[in-house]
Amino acid sequence: MNREQRISAVKSRITIHPPEPFRIRVIEPIDRISPLERERALNESGLNTLLLDSKDVYIDCLTDSGTGAVTQSMQAAMLKGDDAYSGSKSFRKLESAVEDIFDYKLTIPTHQGRGAEQLYVPTLIDFREKNYGLERSKMTVISNFFFDTTQAHSQINGCNIVNAPIDDAFDTNKLACFKGDLDLDMLQTTIESVGAEHIPYIVMTITCNSIGGQPVSMANMQQVYAIAREHEIPVVIDCARFAENAYFIQQRELGYEYHSIEEITKEMFQYGDLFSMSAKKDAMVPIGGILSFRNHEYFDVFRDCQNLCVVLEGFPTYGGLEGGAMERLAVGLYEAMRQEWLEYRIGQVRYLVEGLRGIGVECQQPGGHAAFVNAGKLLPHIPPEQFPGVALANELYLVAGIRTPEIGSLLLGRDHKTGEQLPCPAELLRITIPRATYTQSHMDYIIEAFRIVKENVGSIKGVRFTYEPPVLRHFNARFAYVD
């Protein structure tokens, strides 16, 4: 057996959970409080795990947004920060990294992803309204599936929402390479029914969080962009997890198996006009976001976003970030694309999903950043209006101190015009894995916790609102158990 064959043989044995491609040099102690203390903490938070204090959480799987580890290169880069109010060297370094990686020329840093959204969403809508003389109430935006803040920004600016996932996207019993794809027939039908002039933008979310961290194929991105160009509709790439999407394309899409993550990333971004990024995910930074335009075709929109940035975020060359944060982000964009780290991270998610399935807990097929448990199937006695995902999150916390969020009817929310609950395709619980933070033994602990939860599902109660915020309600809502 030659060297290549030996390496291949070793890799073939490490398919469930590869070893960590890093060494742990700094540790943060965590405490596990008693069941009585967890019950007190949950009641004080209004049965909403998002409102728990971190000191009361043992394993925090609420989000991977700004909660993971940073690399030594990123930490070292922070020391080079230039905090000049205008035109800092740190901004130029970030701007150069964006152009090198994505081939996008016009960049605005923001404090996080929703900072980018609050710039481009109203600006693109205003641009459409002024150029076509249209009524805002008829404006409609389309996505493979909007995540919460993107949907909220679109709605509070007067737009109707159309989610266009493929048919089997939410079927947790079916496997497909690219469940995050946008349904092309629905896209064409929507354009024909509302008129292209009434569509200020199309959002391609890669990977698609609301569908379960599912990737989008290169072919689908190319097809969507071709349709959008035909109708002169700008395409926004919502790319918090761009590197994970590139990895899935490399592993699953014919013709890309020998392409590097860097090559695939550059091609993906050819099929968009601008991108909005929460850099707290794949780029691994604790704080930071990016809004960037590919070229000068939408320069007027870019300039209006710069002007709005001054009001909402800060001067357009720092956008709410200090110089060290921009230095760290410039490095983090490159670190995100490391092949061995992506293999480990996605392998860790796969290990957790397969472990849960092994004890009879139905999950969405493994995605990029989290295991998505089908809470509706696990708790069939709890109807959607009593939020089975919230009920399951509460029970998991009480049993094991694990914090998780609901991705279902609560998150999807109400129609902003009628007040009716929007129809939710699946009631999910997201077990989100922060980057390079928890080990395989933590995954085993989560699986064992679900074994206990599963034995007592009949006693789990649904919840009802005691306080329902008017927008993004899942962040601050409070509940009581349904009798």
Buried (B, 14 or more C-beta within 10 A) or exposed (E): EEEEEEEEEEEEEEEEBBEBBEEEEEEEEBEEBEEEEBEEBBEEBBBBBBBBEEEBBBBBBBBBBBBBBBBEEBBEBBEBBBBBEEEBBBBBBBBEBBBBBBBBBBBBBBBBBBBBBBBBBBBBBBBBBEEEEBEBEBBBBBBBBBBBBBBBBBBBBBBBBBBBBBEEBBBBEEEBBBBBBBBBEBBEEBBEEBBBBBBBBBBBBBBBBBBBBBBBBBBBBEBBBEBBEEBEBBBBBBBBBBBBBBBBBBBBBEEBEEBEBBBBBBBBBEBBBBBBBBBBBBBBBBBBBBBBBBEEEBEEBBBBBBEBBEEBBBBBBBBBBBBBBBBBBBBBBBBBBBBEBBBBBBBBBBBBBBBBBEEEBBBBBBBBBBBBBBBBBBBEEBBBBBBBBBBBBBBBBBBBBBBBBBBBBBBBBBEBEEEEBBEBBBBBBBBBBBBBBBEBEBBBBBBBBBBEBEEEBEEBBBBBBEEBEEBBBBBBBBBBBBE
